[in-house]
Amino acid sequence: QVQLAESGGGSVQAGGSLRLSCAADRDTYSANCIGWFRQVPGKEREAVATIYTTDGAAHYVDSVAGRFTIFQDNRKNTVYLEMNNLKPEDTAMYYCTATLERLSVVERRRRCATFASVGPTGFARWGQGTQVSVSS
């Protein structure tokens, strides 16, 4: 059973835009923290953004704030990452992730809000990743 499936990666020039999609199964999507991390070879996986699907509360790391937007479509159990004004340093494999459904609501919200410091170990569900390449 595939719990998270990403799509939408590709190659663009600097200044361009891409929209990533993360389709989740219902149990993973409902009342949960879903987010995006990214990774380049030889480096640790780093946080990008999260959203809590109950109320759409979104969080971003400073490097993408104002350029990226995370949002959801509850009818499709899908979370999106709209990426504008892309820069070469945004080049990475982007992974969709979610917290464990059996965590308490308080803990899921906490990890959503503090995802950058929690890091990838705070998230149990991962997609296969989608590559984003930005050329200068």
C-alpha positions in Angstrom: 0.0 0.0 0.0 1.5 3.3 -1.1 0.9 5.9 1.6 2.6 8.9 0.0 3.3 9.4 -3.7 5.1 12.5 -5.1 4.9 13.9 -8.6 5.6 17.2 -10.4 9.4 17.4 -10.3 11.4 18.5 -13.3 14.0 20.9 -14.7 13.6 24.7 -14.9 15.7 27.7 -15.3 16.4 30.0 -12.4 13.4 32.2 -11.7 11.0 29.6 -12.9 8.2 27.7 -11.1 7.2 24.1 -10.4 4.4 22.5 -8.4 5.0 19.3 -6.6 2.1 17.0 -5.5 1.9 14.5 -2.7 -1.0 12.2 -2.8 -1.7 10.4 0.5 -3.9 7.6 1.5 -6.9 8.6 3.6 -5.4 7.4 6.9 -2.1 9.2 6.4 -3.7 12.4 5.2 -6.5 12.9 7.8 -5.7 15.2 10.7 -2.0 14.8 10.2 1.2 16.8 9.6 2.4 16.4 6.0 5.4 18.1 4.7 8.4 18.3 2.4 12.1 17.7 2.9 14.8 17.9 0.3 18.2 16.3 -0.1 21.2 16.6 -2.3 23.8 13.8 -2.6 26.3 13.9 0.3 24.2 16.1 2.4 21.6 15.6 5.1 17.9 15.7 4.3 16.7 19.2 5.1 13.3 20.6 6.0 11.3 22.7 3.6 7.7 23.2 4.7 4.8 21.5 6.5 1.1 21.7 6.8 -1.4 20.4 9.3 -4.3 19.1 7.3 -7.0 19.8 9.9 -6.7 23.5 9.7 -4.1 24.2 7.0 -1.6 25.7 9.4 1.6 26.0 7.3 5.3 26.4 8.3 8.4 27.2 6.2 12.1 27.4 6.6 13.5 30.8 6.0 15.3 29.9 2.8 12.0 29.2 1.0 9.6 31.5 2.8 8.0 34.0 0.4 8.9 31.8 -2.6 7.2 28.5 -1.8 3.6 27.8 -0.8 2.3 24.6 0.7 -1.4 24.0 0.5 -3.9 21.1 0.4 -6.9 19.7 -1.4 -9.0 17.7 1.0 -11.1 16.2 -1.7 -8.0 14.6 -3.2 -6.1 13.9 0.0 -3.2 15.8 -1.7 -0.7 18.3 -0.4 1.0 20.6 -2.9 4.2 22.6 -2.9 4.1 25.6 -5.2 7.7 26.7 -5.8 8.3 30.1 -7.4 11.4 32.1 -8.2 13.4 28.9 -8.1 17.1 29.2 -7.5 19.9 26.8 -8.4 20.4 26.0 -4.7 16.8 24.6 -4.7 18.1 21.7 -6.8 17.5 18.5 -4.8 15.4 15.4 -4.5 12.2 16.5 -2.8 10.5 14.0 -0.4 6.9 14.1 0.9 6.6 13.0 4.5 4.0 12.6 7.2 4.0 11.9 10.9 2.7 8.7 12.4 -1.1 8.7 12.6 -1.0 7.1 16.1 0.8 10.1 17.6 -1.3 12.3 19.8 -2.8 15.5 18.2 -0.6 17.6 20.4 2.6 15.8 19.3 1.7 15.9 15.6 1.0 19.6 15.8 4.3 20.2 17.7 6.3 18.3 15.1 4.6 20.3 12.4 5.4 23.6 13.9 9.0 22.7 14.8 9.8 20.5 11.9 13.1 22.2 11.1 14.5 21.4 14.5 12.7 18.0 14.8 14.3 16.9 11.5 13.5 13.9 9.4 13.6 11.5 12.3 10.4 13.0 13.5 8.5 11.8 10.5 7.7 8.2 9.8 6.1 8.1 6.4 8.1 8.9 3.3 7.5 9.0 -0.4 10.0 7.9 -3.1 11.0 11.4 -4.0 10.8 13.6 -7.0 13.8 15.4 -8.5 13.9 19.2 -9.0 16.7 20.7 -11.0 17.2 24.4 -11.4 19.8 25.7 -13.8 21.3 29.2 -13.7 
